[in-house]
Amino acid sequence: MANPFDKIAFWDSAIEADTVFLSNINSCLILAPHPDDESLGCAGLIALLRQQGCRITIVVTTDGSQSHPNSKQYPEAARIALRKAETKCALSLLQIPDDHIHFLNGIDTALPGKHDEGFSQFSSRLIDIIDTVNPQLYVVPYELDPHRDHRATWQILNAALKEVEHNGITVWEYPIWLYQNAVVDDLPKLQTGELLFIDITAALEIKRQAIASHRSQVSNLISDDPDGFMLSQEMINNFLTGKEYFMERKSLRKEHTLPADYFRRLYDQNRDPWNFEASEYEQEKYQATITYLSQPVYKNALEIGCSIGVLTALLCTKCDQLLSIDISETALDIAKERLKNHPHVHFRLAAIPDSYPDGKYDLVVLSEVGYYLSMEDLLATKQKIYESLLPDGTLIMVHWIHYVIDYPLTGDQVHQVFINDGAFSPISFKRTNDYRLNVFSKSANAI
């Protein structure tokens, strides 16, 4: 039966991965069911991330022992040792030290799936690794890649992530045997934008060398088992196109809007948990925010997430009326005291998107707030901002761009949401090593 998977159509539907997102990854966990899957599916990604100093952790879930089960030249223990050595050789070319490689030593072709005995031991071991390296990006074979070890590896990661408290988890899935052995039920059902590619042209030669390092899989090194496995050149060519393909399914993102209790605990420990009052970084960013406002005065403004009111005190000089909201009563009490002599500034306890205030505004300020939201809640907030802005109203957004493990989203992801569909027209932009600032006007294009 012909393979129903149309790889050309699959490749053609991919969009380029967000290079800004990738540039901010400093810890990545890659799972390979067998020694060689990491080189086939991910060597280009590994090489590019290593160039920017990213820590790469490799987890190989099986021992690779069953590729040549009848070999006497390489009995089982020797095959396992050989395949580990090949993996270390391939990864050394990609600048991965041996102590960043973890072999879980599951039995090749018999890795336990979620309903099998021993499964929890593998997920527990993976949790320990995750807790040590705190990955921002997880890379694993596609959930239905047609090999039991590939599917079991996905299930092990999925089980581990259910126990991990980190928010904002991003999972990329890569295909291996989908290219050759798929049946109809294996085919991915992807939404627009969920298939990504990265251009690995600059790393293509090192990827060839990494694949070639797995000599037992690409040559007749083990010559005494006529039924032994060897990758065909046709199969290898799927991974040497100059691009690598990954599925980022929204259903796999682990993201929840941070609750009020998260902020209550912070303010209970410290009245100024982000050092808004004294930080030179905050002062420079606040001055930039005021400088980049496009109008000299705004009649009615909304500040989302005012915290203890340090930025509020600057904004109020540019506004006839200013409503500042926050999720923390403690923070609002401090802000009210700070602005007690400014009767045109009003405060309200509110959480977005559910408690977004009624009213029409010619300025909305979203500063250091968007990444506390899930993508679903951010999109809902975007809609409410659009509806609340007057024609030609101004939206100014400012966010820290570094990864924070507690946050559902990054600053760059937040800003990209507002750039994507043209509902907001860009006016000005600033990016530093630590934050980005975007000023938009309301577009006529409804969202």
N, C-alpha and C positions, 0 to 999 in steps of 0.2 A: 504494500500500500504506500502511495506517495505521501511524503511528509506534508501535512496541511499548513505548516508554518511557512509563511512567505517572508523570508528574511529581507529581501530587497524592499518590500513595502514597509516592513518593520523599521529598517534603517532610515528610509526616506521620511518617515513620520517623526523622527527624533528632532528635538530642538536642542540647541547648545546649552549646556549646564551654566549656571550663573557663576562666572569667573570670580566675582567679588565674594560670593559665598565660599568658594573653594579657597580663595586667598586668605580667608580668616580661619581655616581649619588648622588647628595645631595638634590634634590627637585624633587618629582614625584607627578603627578596628576592622580588620578584614578577615573573614572566615572562608576557609577553603576546605571542602570535604576531603579532597585528596591532594597529596603533594603533586603539584603542577597546575591545579585550578587557579591558584593565585597569579601565576605567570600568564596563563591564557586569558583570564577575564579581567585582570586588574593591574598588570605590570606597568602600563602607561600611567595610570592614576597614581600608583605608588611612586614612580619616578618623578612625576610632576609635583606631588606633595612633598617629597623629600627635598626637592630643590628649594622649597621655601622653609625648610627646617621642621616640617611637621613630623611628629612622632607617629610611626606606623607600627601597630601591633598585629602580628599575624597569628591566627589560630587555625591549625590544621586538625580536623576532627577525627580522621581515620589514619590508619598506619600504612595504607597503600599496598598491603601485602598480597592482594589477590589479582594483580595484573598478570602475573606469571605463576599460577599456583602449582604447576607441575615441574618447575625448574629444579634440577638437582645441583646445577652450577651455583644457583643462588637460592638456597633453602629459605624458609620463611623469615628467620631472624636476619639473614643476610639481605633479603629483599627490603625488609623494613629499614635496616640501617642504610642501605643504598639510597632509598627514596628520601630519607631524612637528609642525607648528605647532599643529594641533588637539590633539595629545596633550599638548604643553607647556601649552596653555591649560587643558585639563581637569585636569592634574595641579597646575597652579598654584592652582586652586581648592581642591585637597586639600593645599595647603602642601608640595608637593614641588618643591624647586629644580631648575633645569635640569641642574645638574651631577650630580644623582642619577639622571638618565635616560640609559640607554645604548641606542642604536639599532645593532643588529648588521647591518642593511641586507641581510638575505637577500631573495631574489627572492620576492615574493608568489606564492603557490600553487606554489612550487617550492623551498621550504626543504628542504635535504637531510636525509633520514632516516639512520638508523644504518648502512645499507648503501650509501649514496650518496657519490659523490665530494664532497669538501669538508666532510663532516660533522665531522671532527676539528678543523677550523679553528674552527668555532662552539663546540664543547665546550671547546677550549683558551682561547678568549676569555672564556667564562663562568667557567672556573677562575680566571683572573686577577681577575675582578670579585669572585668569592667570597672569594678570599684577601685582598682589600682590605677588604671590609665585614664578614666573619665573621658571616653571618646565623644567627639561631637558628631562624627559620621560613622555609621555602621555599614559595612559592605558585605553582602551575603549572596549566595546563589538564589535565583528566582524561586519563589515558593513551590511552583509546580515543575521545576526543571526535571526532565524525565530520567532521574536516577534516584534510587531510594536514599542513598547517602546525602545527596544534595537536598532532598526534601527534609530529611531528618535534621540536617545542619540548620536549615531555616527554622524548623520547629524548636530546636534547642535555643536559638537566639530569641525567638518570639517568647518562649517561656521565661527566659532570663530577663527580658525587658519588662515583663509584667511585674517583676520583683524589684526592679531598679527604680529608685525614687526620682532620678533626674528627669527634668522636663525638657521639652524641645528636642526630642530625639529624632534624628533624620536617618532613614534606612534606604540605602541604594541596593537594588537587586541586579545581579548580572546573569545573563544566560550562558550556559555551556552546551548541554545536550539538547536544549530546545531547538538548536539549529538542525539537528539530524534525526532525532528520535521522537519528536512530538507527535501526539495524537490530538484530536480535536479538543478533548477536555483539558489539555495542557495549555492551550493558547491563552496568553494574557489578555485580560479585558481592561484596557487602560483608558483613562480620561485624557482629554487633550492636555498636553503639557507634562504628562507623567513619564514619557520616555525621553531620556536625555542622552546626549553624547558629549564626550570631551575629545578635543583634537589632540592626538598623541603623536603627531608627525615628528616632533622634536625628540620623542622617546622611542620611536619605532625600532631603531637598530638595537637599543639596549633591551627592548622587549623580545626581539628575535633571539638575542643571546640568552636571555633568561629562559625562554621556552626550550632552547637547544640544550640548556644545562640539565634538563630532565632526560638524560640519555636513555634510560630504561624505557621511556615512553615514546621516544621519537626515532629510535634506531634499533638495530638488532643486537644491542649490547647483551641482552639475555637471549641466547640463541638456541637453547635446548628445550624450549617449550613451544611446539608448533601452534598451540592454541592460545598462546600468550597475547596480551593486548599491545597494540601500538597505534598511536595517533596517526591518522591518514593526513597527507598533505592538504587534502581538501578541507578536512576539519580544522587544521592549523590555520589555513588561509582565512577562515572566518574571523580570526582575531588579529589579522595583520592588515586591516583596511586603512589604517591611519586614524581610526576612531575607536573609542570604546563606548559601549552602550550600557546604560543603567536605567532601571525603572525606579522612580521615586513615587510610590503610590501614596496618595494622601491618607488612605485608610490605615497605613502603617505608622503615621506620625503620632508620637506620643506627646500630646500637647494639651494642657489645661490652663485656662486663665488663672493666674495666681489669686487666691482668695483673700478676703479681708484679714483673716487671721495671720497670713504671712506678713503683712505690713504691721499689724498690731504687735506681733512679737518683735519686729525690728525697732519700732518706736518705744516699746517697753524697755528695751536694752539701751537705747541711745536716742535722745531727742532730735538728733541730727545725723541719722545713720549714714548718709552719703557726704557728710561734711560740706553741705551747701554753703554754709556761712563763711568758712575760712579757706576753702580749696581754691588755689589759683586757677586750676582747670575749670572749675565751675564759674568763677568770675569772668574768665576770658570767654567762655561759651555763652554766658548770659549777655555780655556786652555785644558779642557777635549777633545774638538773637535780636536784640533791640536795633542794632545797626542795619540788619537785613530786612526789617519791616518796611514794606513798600510805600506806606502812607504816613504822613506826619502825625495824623490823629485818627483814631477809630471811634465811631459813635458807640458801638455796643460790641464788646469782645467777650469771648469765652476761653478760659484757660483750663485745660483738662489735666488734672493731676498737679495741683499747686504745691503739694507737700507743705513745708513750713513757711512758704510765702516769700522766699528770697527773690526769685524771679518775678513774683507778683508785684513786689515793691518797685521794680523797674518798669514792668508793663503798665502799671496804673498811671504813669506819667504820659502815656501815649493814648489813653482811653478816656472817653467821657463816662462810660459805664463799663465795669468789668465784673463778670461772674467767674469765680474760681472754685472749682470742685475738686474733691479728693475722696478717697476711699477710707481714710484714717481720721477718726475724730480727734485723736491726739495731735496729729499734724495740723488739723484745721484750727484747733484751739491756739496753737502757737502762731499760726498765720494771722488769725483774727487779732491777736494782741499786737503783732508787728504792724498791722495796717489799721489800727483802731482810729487813727486820725484821718482816715481817707474814706469818707462816707459814700463815695461813688464805687467802692469795691465791696462786693457781696460774696459770701461764702456759702457753700452748700455741700452736705455729705451726699456723695453720689458715686456709683460705680458704673463704668461703661461696659457694654452698650446699654444695659437694661435700664439704667437711671439717667440716660442722656437727657439733659434739660431741654424743655421746650423753649422756643424763642428763635429769633432771626438775628444773625450776627454778621458783621462785616469783617471780623477777625476771629479765627480759631487757632489756638496755640496747643500743639500736641508735642510736649517736650519730655523725653525720657519716660514715656508711658506705654507706647505701642507694643514693646516687646514683652510686656507682662500679660498680653492677651493671646489666646489661641487664635489660629488663623480664622476660624469661623467667627469669633467675636471681633477680630480686627476688621473683617470684611463688613460686618454689621455696623461697626463704628464708622467705617468709611462712608457707608450709605447715609448714616445719620448726620455726619459732618456735611456731606454734600447737600442734603435737604435743608440743613439749618443755615448754610451760608447764603447771604444775599447775592444777587447777580454781581459779578466781579469782586466778590469778597475774597479775602486773603486767608490762606492756610499756611502756617509756618510749622515745620516739623524739625526737631533736633533730637538725635539719638546717639548714644555710645555705640560704637561699631564692633567692640570686641565681644567674644563669646562669653556668656555667663551661664553656667550649667543649670541654674534654677529657672532660667527664663524660657518660655515656650518658643520665642523667635529671636532672631538677631536684629540689630538696628537696620542693617541693609535689607533684610527681608521685609521689614515694616515699610521702609520707604519705597521698595519696589512695588508693593501692592498699590500705592497711590500713583505710581508712574504708569502702570500697566495699560489701562484702558482709555486714557485720554480724558477722563472725567475732570481731571485737574490739569491746568496748563502751567508748565514750569515758568517761573519768573527768574529765580536766581538759585545758586547752589554753592555750597562750600563743603570741602572735606579736609579734615586734618588727620593726623595719625590716630586720633581717639574718637572723633565724632563726625557725623555728617549733618548738614543743615540744608533743607530744601524749602523754598518758598513757592507756593502755587497760587494761582487765581482759579476761581470756579469757572469751569468750561461750560459751554452750552450743551455738551454731550451728556445726556442723562445716563445714569448707571442703574 
